[in-house]
Amino acid sequence: MPRTQERLGLLFAALCAANGAFVPAFAKLTTERADPFFVAAATTLFAGVFAALVLGLRGDLEFLVGRGTGPRLFIVGTLGTACAFLLFFYGAQRTTAIEAVLCLQIEPAYSLVLSWMFLGHRPTPRRVAAIGVLLAGITLAVGGRGVSPSAGVWALLITPLCWQASHLVVLRRLTGVSPHVLTGARYVDGGLVLAIAWLARGGVAALPEPAQLRLLLPLLALQGIILSYVGTLLWYQAITRLDLARSTAIVVPSIPLLSLGASFLLLGEVPTAYQWAGLLLTAAGVCAFVTAPQMMTAPVATVAVADKQLHPAL
C-alpha cells in the first residue's frame, strides 16, 4: 500500500507540474488586460465558486465553518491564496512569463528551511549545496544583465514563501483533512478575502471596459478553475503522499522546462542566454536535491494525536 501511495503521489506531482506550466503565461495574458488586483480577485472567485459547489456535493462545507477546522482553513486560504495571488499577479504584470517562473524556483529553498525549522526535517549537506546551486541559477537568470531586480521580481520571489507557510499549517494543524477540503478552503476563504479587499479599494470603478471584460472573463474562469483550483487539488494529492520537500522538488523544477513551450506558444517569449544558463544551473541544483538521501525527521507524534482528536472521523 505505501508503494502504491508513493506512485500515486508521483503521478499527481507530474500532473501538477504539467498544469502549472501554463500558469505564468496566462497570468501575463490576464494582467496585461486588467489591474492585477482585479485579476487576483476574479481568478480566486471563479475557483472559489467551483470549489464551493464541489464541497457542497460532497457534503464537506461544514469543515469551512467548523470550530476545529474553520479558523485554520481560513489561515490557509489567506496565506496560500489571497496573499500569494496578490504578490504573484502583481509580479507577473511587471516581468516576463519566463522571469516569473524562474523566480518561483526559489520555493525549494523556503521548503528546506521551513521543513527543518517546523517539521524537524533535517537537511543533508548535499541538499544544502543543491539549494546553493539553485539560488545561483535564479540570480544569474533574473540579474545576469547587470540590472537590479524590479519590484515585480521581488514580489515573485516572496510569493512561494506564502505557499510554503500555508503548507506548514496543513501539515502541522490539519492532518487528516481531505485534499478536496483543503483546496476548497484555499479558494473559498481566499476569494472572500480578496473580494472584500478589492471592493474596499474601490475596484468597481476601475473595471475594464465592457467589451474588454467580456473577452477577459473566460480567461479568468479558465485561470481560476483549471490552472488554480485543479492545480492546487493535484498539489495536495501529491503532498499527502510524499514529503513536502520532495513534492516541491519534483513539481517546481519541472514547471520552467514545460512553461518555456507554453510561454512561446501563447506569448512568443524566447529565453535569453542568461535565462538559459540560469535555468540549467537551477535544474542541476534541483536534480541534486531530489536524488539526495531522505531527510531525518524529528518526532511529531503530539501534533498527530492533537489533529486526530480534532477530526476523529478522518
N, C-alpha and C positions, 0 to 999 in steps of 0.2 A: 504493500500500500504506500509506504513512504516513497518508493521509487516511482510509482505511478503519479503521486502528487508532485514530485520533482519534475517529471516530464511535462505535466500539465502546466506547472509554473513556467518552465522554459518556453512552452508554446504560447502562453498568454504574454510573456515578455516580448517574444518575437512579433506577435500581432500588435502589441502596444507600440513597438518601435516603428512598424510599418504605418500605423495610423498617425503617429507623431511626426513622421517625415513631412506631412503636408501642413502642419500647424504654422510654421514660420511664414511660408508663402501666403497662406490665407490671411494671416494676421497682417501682413504687409498690404495685401489687396484691400482689406476692410478698413484699415486705419488711414489709407490714402484717400478714402472717400468720406470719412466721418471722424469726429473727435474720438480719441482713444477711450475717454471715459464712457461715452455712449456705446462704443463697440464692446467694451468690457461688460457693461451692464446688460445690454441687449443679448450678447452671446450667452451670458450666465442665466438670464431669464428664460431663454429658449431651452437651455439644458435643464433648468430648474423645473419648468412646467412638465417636460417629458419625464424627468426623474420622479416628480410627484405622482404622475399617472402610473408609472411602474410600481412605485411603493404602494399606492392605493390598491392596485390589482393584486399585489402580493400580501396585502393586509399588514404592511410594515410601517405605516405612517405614524403609529403610536410611538415609535422609537424616537422620532424627532422632537417629541414633547415630553417624553418620559423623564421622571426626576433623576434616574440614574444615568441616562444616556443623553438626554436633550442638551444640557449645557456643554457637555464635552463635544458633542457633534457640532454644536454652534461654533465652538472654538476652531474645530477642523475646517468648517466651511469658511470662516472668516480669514484664517491664515492661508489655507490651501487654495482658496479660490478668490475671495474678494481682494485681499492684499496682493496675492500673486498676479492676478489678472490685471489689476491696475498698473503694476510695475511692468508686466510683460507687454501689454499693448502700448503703453507709453514708450517703452524702449523700441518696440517694433516699428513705430511710426518714424523714429529718428535714426534708424540704422537700416542696413540691407537685411534681407531674409537670411543670407549666408552668415552675416555677422551675428544675427540674433541666435541662430542655432549654435554657433561656435561659443558664444558667451554662456549659453546654458550648459555647456560641457563642464562647468565648474561644479556641478552637482555632486559628483563622486567625492570631491574634497570635503564638502559640507557633510556628506553621508559618513565619511570616515571619522571625522572629528566628533560629530554628534552621536554616532553609534558608540564610540568609545566613552564619551562623557556620560551618556544617559542610559545606554543599554549594556554597558560592560563588554562590548566587543573590542578587544584589544588588538590594535593594528600590528601587522608584522612589518619588519624593516623593508621587505620587498614592496608592500603596498604603499608605504610612506614614500619610497623612491619613485614608485609609479605615479603617485599624485604629483610629485615634483616635476616629472616629465610632462604630465598632462597640463599643469599650470604654465609651464614654459611654452607649450604649444598654443594655449589660449593667448598668452601675452604676445607671441610672435604674430598670430593671426589678426588680432584687433589693434595692435600698436606697432606693428612692424614697419609702418610707413613713417614713423617718427612723429605721429600726431597724437596728442593727448586724447585718451578715451573721452567720448562725448557723454552727456547726461544720459542719453539713451543706452549706451554701453553699460554705465554704472547701474541703471535700473534693471537691465537684463542680468547683470552679474548678481544682483541681490535677489532676484526672483526665485531661484532654486532654494534659497535659504527658507523662504516661506513654505515651499512644498515639503522640505525635509522636516521643518518644525511641526507641520501638520501630521506627517507620518509618525513622528515620535509620540504624539498624543494618541494616535491609533494604536501603536504597538505597546504603549505603557498603560493606557487607561480604557481602551475599547477592544481588548482581546475578546474574540468570540463573536463580535458583531459582524454580520454578513457584509460582503463587498457591495451588495446592492444598497444596503442601508448607508454604508459609508459614502458611496458615490452619490446617492440621493441627497444626503446631508451637505455634501460639498457644494452642490448646485442650488438646492432649495434655500439653505441658510445663506450661502454666499450671494445668491441672486437677490435675496431680500436686503442684505447689507448694501450691495452695490446700487440697487434701485432707489433705496432711501437716500443714500449719499448723492446720487445723480440728481434726484428731484430737489434735494436741499440746495444743491449747487446751481439750480436754475437751468437744468439741462434741457427742458422742453423748449425753451426759447432758442436753443442752439441746434435744434434738429435739422438734418439735411433737408433740402428741397424735396417736395413730394415725389417728383419723378426719380430723383436720385435714391430716395428712401425705398421706393418700390423695387429698384434694382438691387439694393443693398440687403434687404430683409432675407431673401433666400440664401445669400451667402452667410449671413449671421446665423440663420437657422441651421445650416449645414455645419458651421463652425461650432455652434453650441451643442447640437445633438450628437453628431458623429465624432468630430475631432475632439470635443471636450468630454461629454458625458461617456460615450463609448470608450474613449481613450482612457479615462480615469477608471472605469469599471475594469478594463483589462489590466491596468496597473495594480489595482487592489487584488485582483485574482492572482497576479504574479507574486506580490509581496506577502500574501498569506500562505504561499507555498515555498518561497525561497527567502533567504535572509535579505534584509534591506539593502545592505551594501552590494550584494551580488546582483539583486534585481536592478539596482541603479546602474551598476557597471555594465550590464548586458544591454539595457534599453538606451541609456544616454549616449554611448558612443556609436550605436548603430544608426541613430536618427540623422546625424550630419551626413553620413555617407549616402543614405537614401534621400535626404532632403535636397542634396545638390541637384538631383534629377528633377525633383518637384519644383524647385526654385527656377530652374532653367525652363521647364515646360510652361509654368504659369507666369513667370516674370521676365524671363530671358536673362537672368543673372548668371554670370560666369565667375568662378573664384579667381582671385589674383594669385600671383606666385607666393606671396606671403601667406595667404589663406590656405593654399595647398600645403605649404611647408608646415604651418601650424596644425593643420588637420592631421597630417602624417605623424607629427610628434604626439598629438593628443591620442590618436589611435594606438600608437605604440605604448603610451602610458596606460591606457585602459586595458589593452591586452595583457600587460604585465600585472595589472591589478586583478583581472578576472582569473588568471591562471595561478595566482599566489595561493598559498595554503589558507585554509579557513581560519578566521579569527577566533581567538579564545574568548569564550563567553562567560561572564560573571553570572551567578545565580540571580534569577528574578522571580523566584517562587512566590514571594509575598505579593507581588503585583498580580501574578496569575490567579492566585487564590482570591484576591480582592475583586478582580474582574468577574470571576465565576460567581461570586456572591451577588454581584450586581445583575448578572444575566444567567440565572440558574438553569434556564431552559435551553441555553445555547451550548 
